[in-house]
Amino acid sequence: MTESTTDGYPDIMTDTAETTTETGDEVLIVTEAARATVFDIRSKEDDADALGLRIEVTGATGVDYTYDLSLEPLAEAADDDFIHTNEGLAVIIPANSVDAMRGATLDLPSVAGQGGLVIRNPNRPNPLGEMGQLELTGDAANKVRTLLDERINPALASHGGFAELVGVDGEKAYVTMGGGCQGCAMSAATLREGISKAILEAIPEITEIVDTTDHDQGENPYYS
């Protein structure tokens, strides 16, 4: 779980726990408890009823998005902003944040006594960033190696790490991570959320990625 703060606003946390599913035309669901908290904050502002809650995805930390929350006049919303009003609270989401926020829930933390608000979001950013287009040729193994060498490993190099193809067995590709990624708490998530997704999207003949990295001991169990 990661935490970020917004000036003048409660701590905003991201929580990967159970998430409420989007209903109707809502992008973000606001629970009753969270709405009451926002109303309380908004009541201290001038012309409170004219203010909406703006939530924007500002980036990513690991496999979680980071957010900026603010109270802004509804009259200043952009034409392409998504605005949904629920029981008196207007939520404003910029167009470029809609897909990343779709199905998320704004709530209070589940830990008693913990302040602020929490965003439970089923969506995850790609920890490797945008992969771009790459021509892949040859058999499945060669395509995976090319993708790792040309797109994935340059992104991992900034952390001193790398990903390597161990082998291909039918529709399964066995991948291990090393260097600065070995033993890193984020490496398993990076492989699951970034590397696996990139391979499966780019190489349709591969339908499953097997992480052969021993994230505790640093040995490759594929050979054991």
Secondary structure, DSSP 8 states (H G I E B T S, - for coil): -EEE--TTS--EEEE-S------TT-SEEE-HHHHHHHHHHHTTSTTGGGEEEEEEEEEEETTEEEEEEEEEEGGG--TT-EEEEETTEEEEE-GGGHHHHTTEEEE--SSTT--SEEEE-S----TT---------SSHHHHHHHHIIIIIHHHHGGGTEEEEEEEEETTEEEEEEEETTTT-TTHHHHIIIIIHHHHHHH-TT--EEEE---TTT---GGG-
